[in-house]
Amino acid sequence: MMAIIPPKAGQFISFEGIDGSGKSTQARLLAHNLRDMGHDVVLTREPGGSDGGEEIRALVLQGAADRWSPETELLLFTAARRDHLEKTIQPALARGATVISDRFADSTRIYQGITRGARRTMVDALHDLVIGVEPDLTVLIDIDPRLGLARAQARAGLEQRFEDMGTQMQAQMRHGFLELAKKSTRFVVFDGAQTQENLANAVQMVTRERLGL
């Protein structure tokens, strides 16, 4: 069954990057900036963003690194995204809101499609079958894997499953994200090592230019 997509009046922005890149902070800062300008903004995240998605988030981000097989993990992430799309993203876009999502399908293309056993064909097939939506703009925050992992591990929360897979996986993910960015004009890549303020200003400027916000 193909994804049922209602008429879209709003704009959809995703933030991507390896763990510890600072994308969550930048997504939050952009949301604040656009709200201050008078826009209706929905700030959300993946996995999560809906009641069902948040329940699945706890399953996939907590526990041992080998808790799930790559195939099971992919199905769980896709299920979470479908619920997120139906319950949060599509209704917001239909009413004309700007949706800002901390991760979307590109994370699955990298985490499950490349670094978790080269299952990109399966990832793309599932996406086409049950999701069928891409952001209007994808902000990719690029950072050295060692710095990103150090930042992520310093958070010391419960959701450390992917961080526990180590620096080599972070390096694979960084390479994968940069390769994706080369193939699509919806990506804009930013240097995550610059100051938080400078990065926020750059992201806000590009967002206004690209989407007319």
C-alpha positions in Angstrom: 0.0 0.0 0.0 1.4 3.4 -1.0 1.5 6.2 1.5 -1.6 8.4 1.5 -0.3 12.0 1.4 -2.8 14.8 1.8 -2.4 18.2 0.1 0.7 19.9 1.6 0.6 23.6 2.4 3.4 23.8 4.9 7.2 23.3 4.7 9.1 20.3 6.0 12.6 20.6 7.3 14.8 17.8 8.7 18.0 17.9 10.6 20.5 15.1 10.2 24.0 14.3 11.4 26.0 11.8 13.4 25.5 11.5 17.2 26.7 14.6 19.0 26.7 16.8 15.9 24.5 19.4 17.6 21.6 19.0 15.2 19.0 18.7 18.0 20.1 22.1 19.4 20.1 23.7 16.0 16.6 22.3 15.2 15.4 23.8 18.5 17.0 27.2 17.8 15.5 27.3 14.3 12.1 26.5 15.7 12.4 29.3 18.3 13.6 31.8 15.6 10.7 31.0 13.2 8.1 31.2 16.0 9.5 34.6 16.9 8.9 35.6 13.3 5.2 34.6 13.7 5.3 31.1 12.0 3.3 28.1 13.1 6.1 25.6 13.9 5.9 22.0 15.0 9.3 20.8 16.4 9.4 17.0 16.5 11.9 14.1 16.4 12.6 10.6 15.2 12.3 8.0 16.4 9.3 9.5 18.2 7.1 12.5 17.5 3.9 10.7 18.3 2.6 8.4 21.1 3.4 5.3 19.2 6.7 6.6 17.9 7.9 7.4 21.3 7.1 3.9 22.6 9.1 2.5 19.8 11.9 5.0 20.5 12.5 3.4 23.9 12.8 0.0 22.3 15.3 0.9 19.6 17.5 3.4 21.5 17.9 1.6 24.8 19.5 -1.7 25.7 22.5 -3.6 24.4 24.0 -2.7 21.0 23.0 -6.2 19.7 19.5 -6.1 21.1 17.9 -6.2 17.6 18.9 -7.7 14.3 19.3 -5.1 11.6 16.1 -6.3 9.9 14.0 -6.1 13.0 15.5 -2.7 13.8 14.6 -1.4 10.3 11.0 -2.5 10.7 10.7 -0.9 14.1 12.1 2.5 12.8 9.8 2.3 9.8 6.7 1.6 12.0 7.7 4.6 14.2 8.0 6.8 11.2 4.7 5.8 9.7 2.9 6.7 12.9 4.8 9.9 13.2 3.9 10.8 9.6 0.2 10.1 10.1 -0.3 11.6 13.6 2.1 14.6 13.6 3.8 15.5 10.3 1.0 15.3 7.8 -1.7 17.1 9.9 0.7 19.9 10.6 1.7 20.4 6.9 -1.9 20.2 5.8 -2.8 23.2 8.0 0.2 25.2 6.7 2.7 24.8 9.6 6.4 24.4 9.3 7.5 21.1 10.5 11.1 20.7 11.8 12.1 17.1 12.5 15.2 16.1 14.4 16.0 13.1 12.0 13.9 11.6 9.4 14.3 8.9 6.7 17.9 9.8 5.8 19.0 8.5 9.3 17.5 5.2 8.5 19.2 5.2 5.1 22.5 5.6 6.9 22.1 3.7 10.3 20.1 0.7 9.0 20.8 0.9 5.3 24.6 1.3 5.3 26.2 0.8 8.7 24.0 -2.0 10.0 24.7 -4.5 7.2 24.2 -2.9 3.8 20.4 -3.1 3.6 19.9 0.1 1.6 17.7 -1.7 -1.0 15.3 -2.9 1.8 15.3 0.6 3.4 14.4 2.3 0.1 11.7 -0.3 -0.7 10.0 0.1 2.7 10.3 3.9 2.4 8.6 4.0 -1.0 5.9 1.6 0.2 4.8 3.1 3.5 6.3 6.6 3.8 6.7 8.2 0.4 7.6 11.7 1.8 10.9 13.6 1.7 11.7 17.0 3.4 11.7 20.2 1.5 15.1 21.0 3.1 17.6 18.8 4.9 20.1 20.5 7.2 23.2 18.3 7.6 25.4 19.2 10.5 28.9 17.7 9.8 31.4 17.1 12.5 34.5 15.0 13.3 33.3 11.5 14.5 35.6 11.6 17.5 34.3 15.0 18.7 30.7 14.0 18.0 31.0 10.7 19.9 32.7 12.4 22.9 29.8 14.9 23.0 27.2 12.2 22.7 28.7 10.0 25.4 29.0 13.0 27.8 25.2 13.2 27.8 25.3 9.9 29.8 21.5 9.2 29.3 19.6 6.0 28.8 19.6 6.3 25.0 23.2 5.3 24.3 22.7 2.1 22.2 24.1 3.5 18.9 26.8 5.5 20.7 28.0 2.2 22.2 28.8 0.9 18.7 31.9 3.1 18.7 33.9 5.6 16.7 34.2 3.4 13.5 30.4 3.3 13.1 30.2 7.1 13.6 32.9 7.5 10.9 30.9 5.3 8.5 27.7 7.3 9.3 29.5 10.6 8.6 30.7 9.4 5.2 27.3 8.1 4.4 25.6 11.3 5.2 28.0 13.3 3.1 27.5 11.0 0.2 23.8 11.4 0.4 24.2 15.2 0.5 26.1 15.1 -2.8 23.2 13.4 -4.5 20.3 15.7 -3.6 19.7 19.4 -3.8 17.5 19.4 -0.7 20.6 19.0 1.5 22.7 21.9 2.9 25.8 20.9 4.8 27.1 23.0 7.7 30.3 22.8 9.7 29.3 21.6 13.2 32.6 22.6 14.8 31.8 26.4 14.6 30.2 28.2 17.5 26.6 27.5 18.3 25.6 31.1 17.6 27.4 31.3 14.2 25.9 27.9 13.1 22.4 29.0 14.2 22.7 32.2 12.2 23.9 30.3 9.1 21.1 27.8 9.4 18.4 30.5 9.8 19.7 32.5 6.8 19.8 29.5 4.5 16.3 28.4 5.7 14.8 31.8 4.9 16.6 31.9 1.5 15.7 28.3 0.4 12.1 28.2 1.7 11.1 31.8 1.7 10.3 31.8 5.5 
